[in-house]
């Protein structure tokens, strides 16, 4: 009886699938349905070196793109705030900010594409091991055989 339960337990443990990762529009990531950061997705891929490196590169793009996006947004927002407040806006600053944003957007987009490829690589390598639990007759005994 112990053999039966230990075999059943082993079968259940080996049939558990790996965590699912999804990428939704807008660069949102979900691990098993829970919203996650790109860094958490990258850490989950540590068992697959190729996917991990691609995710690492994607996170670098996200980081640089987000920093440039904040800087560009500030540079555009400051002159607009000055104009709304009645001051003398520096529109050249807004123009430079638009240029900075023009660099940030492709970086974030590239990060999204790379992360998508990393997720596909990870999903391809994360197939659960093939297991089977068979009822067998062997000689004078009856039992279960767990194959993996």
Residue pairs with C-beta under 8 A, 6 or more apart in sequence:
3 143
3 144
4 143
4 144
7 133
7 144
7 145
7 146
8 133
8 144
10 146
11 131
11 133
11 146
14 128
14 129
14 131
14 146
14 148
15 128
15 131
16 128
17 128
18 126
18 128
19 31
19 32
19 44
20 31
20 32
20 33
21 29
21 30
21 31
21 41
21 44
21 119
21 122
21 123
22 29
22 30
22 119
23 29
23 112
23 115
23 116
23 119
24 30
27 38
27 62
27 108
27 111
27 112
27 115
28 35
29 35
29 36
29 37
29 38
29 40
29 41
29 115
30 36
31 40
31 41
31 44
38 55
38 58
38 59
38 62
38 111
38 115
39 59
41 55
41 115
41 118
41 119
42 52
42 55
42 56
42 58
42 59
42 118
44 122
45 51
45 52
45 55
45 118
45 122
46 52
48 121
48 122
48 125
48 126
50 121
51 118
51 119
51 121
51 122
51 125
52 118
54 114
54 115
54 117
54 118
54 121
55 114
55 115
55 118
57 114
58 110
58 111
58 112
58 113
58 114
58 115
58 118
59 111
59 115
60 111
61 107
61 108
61 110
61 111
61 114
62 107
62 108
62 111
64 104
64 107
65 104
65 105
65 106
65 107
65 108
65 110
65 111
66 104
66 108
68 100
68 101
68 103
68 104
68 107
69 101
69 104
69 105
69 108
71 97
71 100
72 97
72 98
72 99
72 100
72 101
72 103
72 104
73 97
73 101
74 97
75 93
75 94
75 96
75 97
75 100
76 94
76 97
76 98
76 101
77 97
78 90
78 93
78 94
79 89
79 90
79 91
79 93
79 94
80 89
80 94
82 88
82 89
82 90
83 89
129 148
130 148
131 146
131 147
131 148
132 146
132 147
132 148
133 144
133 145
133 146
133 147
134 144
134 145
134 147
135 142
135 143
135 144
136 142
136 143
136 144
136 145
